[in-house]
Amino acid sequence: MSVYRTDYTILSSDVDPDRRLRLSRLFTLLQEMSIAHTIELGMGREKTLDRGLLWIVTLQQVQVHRLPLYDEQVKLSSWPGDTLHLYFPRYYRMEAPSGELLLEGSALWALMDEGSRRIVFPEEHGIRIRGERTGQEPPLPAAPRAAQGEAAESFRVPRSYCDINGHMNNTRYFDLAEDRLPEALRRRPLSLVRAEYSGEAREGESIQLTGAASETSFSLSGDKDRKLFRLNLLFA
């Protein structure tokens, strides 16, 4: 069975001031695990990046049972689902050594042409990843709702936020959300995260941000000349 597994100890650089795993670091761990497994499955950079094909995430969803704390050891696992036309489903689990389920999630990945910046048909480039069924697959991600209201501020993308694909890395949107999260929600346990990435923000470009909060949720949307991203954070 093709399931990628790795152990990890939560570092001081991974956590927020409350010593809980920061969301941007959580999604970085999931992203790096996805890449490592793709390489293990024989679809590494020589078949993608070196040929002008970039892996991108389009939708993500994570159900949080408990965020791990600083210096806690965790067990991570990930596996691919059956390819859906243009998209590669991928599933994730994080557990404590005791077997306690900390979180489970899913994502839809795709391949983008570096030159045209358009999503490509993977079979046209010989990219094939066989899906697995473990019986532990959570639902595939649902699209988050846009934050309601007028854009409240403009954010200019710094170089330090941009990644190997030449755009603002998706994990950085969670840093924007963390910085704008109301204090009352920070005290509540996080239960569900949904994210959608439908456009690119390049270095030096300005994003119009819209945030909205309720007693148990926070949403952040980013737009340029069109929709760029949507985040929904739901709290217990």
N, C-alpha and C positions, 0 to 999 in steps of 0.2 A: 504494500500500500504506500502510495507516494504522499506522505505527510512529513512536513519539515518540522523538526523539534529542536529547541534550544533552551538553555537555562540562562537566566540573567539576574544580576543583583542590581537593584535600584540605586543609582549613584546620587550624590548630593547635587550634581548638575541636572538631574532629571526631575527634581521636585520643586514645588512652590514653597512660599514661606510657611505653609501649614504642613510641610513635609510629605505631601501627597504627590503622586506622580502627575506631572504637568501634562495637559492634553497634547500640547505640541510634541512633547517627547514620546508620549504613548503612540501617536500616529507616525512618528519617525521610526519607532521600533517596528511597527507593523509594516511600514514601507520597506525598511531595510530587510526584514525577514522575507517579504515577497520577492525582492530582487535576488536574495541569496538562493531561494528555492527555484526561481526561474533559471538561474545559472546551473543549479544542480540538475535540472530537468533538460539541460542541453540547449537552452534558448538564451544564452548570455550575450554579451556586448558584440561579439563577432557576427552575430546574426541580426542584431537590432541596432544598437548605438553606432557601431562602426559602419553600418549601411544607411545611416540617416533616419533610423526609426527610433522614436522616443516612447518609453512607457509612461503613461499618464493615468491618474485616477479620475474617474468621473463621478462616482457616487460612493459614499461610505456610511456605514451605520454600526454603532457599537452599543450594546446593552451592558451597562455597568452594574455589577453586583457589589463591588467594593474596589476602590482605587488603592493600589498598593502604596506602601510608605517607604520612606528612605531606609536603605540598607536591607530591605526585604528581598528575599530570593523568590523568583517566580519561574514558572515553566511556560514557555510559549510554544504554540503549535499553529501551523497554517497549511492549507491544502487548496488546490484548485477545483472549481466546479466545471461542468461541461460548458464549452464555449457557446456564447449566445450571439451568433452572427458576427457582430463587430466587437463584442465585449467578452472579457475574461473574468468570470466570477471567481472570487477568492474568499475563503473563510478563515477565521482566526479564533483562538482561545488563549486565555491566560489563566493559569491556576497557581495556587500556592502549593508548596511541596506536600502539604497534608491532603491535597486533592480538592480543596475549596475552590470553586469556580469564581474567579474574580471578574472576568468579563468575556464576552463572546461577540463576534461581529462579522461583517461581510463587506465586500467592496466590489465594484465593477471597474476593471482596468481596461485600457485600450491602447492601441499603438497610433502615434501621430507622426506624420511625415515632417521631418525637420525643416524642409524647404517651404512646403505649402502650408504647414501648420494645420493640416486636415487629418482627421481620423482615417485610417486605411483598413482595407480588408486583409486580415492576417494571412489567410490562405494564399493570397496573391504573392506573398513574400515568403512562403514556406514556413510560417510560424504556426506551430500546432502544439497545444498543451492538453494532454488527456486529463479529463476530470476524474475526481475520486468521490466516492460516497462513503462517509464514515457513520452516518446516522446521527451526527452531532451538528448538522448544518443549521445555523440560525436562518431566519428569513433574509432574502436579498434586500439591499437597502431601498428604502422609500425616499422619494424626493422631499426635502424639507420645504417648509413654507417660507415665503419671503417676509422679512420684517416689515411691518406696516408703518407708514409715515413718510415724511420727507427726509431726504438725506441730511444728516446732522453735521457731518464733518467730511473734510477731504484728507486723504492719506496718500503721501508720496512714497513710492516703493524705493527703498534703499538697496544698494548693491548687495549688502550683506544678507538680504532676504531672498536673493535669487539663486537658483540651483543649476545643476548640470543641463537642464532643458532650456535654460535661458529665460526663465520667468520666475515670478514669486512662487516659492514652494508652497504647496497646499497646507503643510503643517503650520506655516506662519500665520495663517488666518485664525488659528486657535489662540495664538498669542494676542492678536487684535481683540478677540473675544474676551480673553482673560483680563486684559487691561480695562475693559469696559463693563465687566460683570458687576452688578450691584452687590454691595456688601451683604445684604440679607440673603442673597442666593448663594454666596460663598459658604455660608454656614450650613447649607442644606446638602445632603448626599446627592451626588449626580446619579441619574438613572439611565438616561438615553442620550446619545449623540447622533445627529444626522447631518450629513454634509453633501453638498453638490458643487462641482467645479465645472463651469460651462464656458469659461473664457480664460484668457491669459492676461496677467498684469506684468509688464516688462519694467526693467530698471528705469527709474525716473518718471514713470507714468503716475498719474493721480487717480485714485479710486474714491468714489463717493460712497461713504459708509452710512448705513441706516441700522440702528439698533432699537430693539423693543423688548421690554421685560414685563413679566407678570409675576404673580406670587410664586409660581413653580416653573417658570421657563424664561429663557433668554434667546433671542434670535438676532443674528447679524447678517446683513446683506451687503454685498459690494457690487457696484456698477461702474462702468466706464461709459463707452458709447453703447454698451449692451450689458446684459447680465453677466457677472463674473463668478460669483460664488454665493451660496446660501448656507448658513449654519443654524441648527436648532439644538439647544441644550435643554433637556428636561430634568427636573429635580424632584426628589421624593418629598 
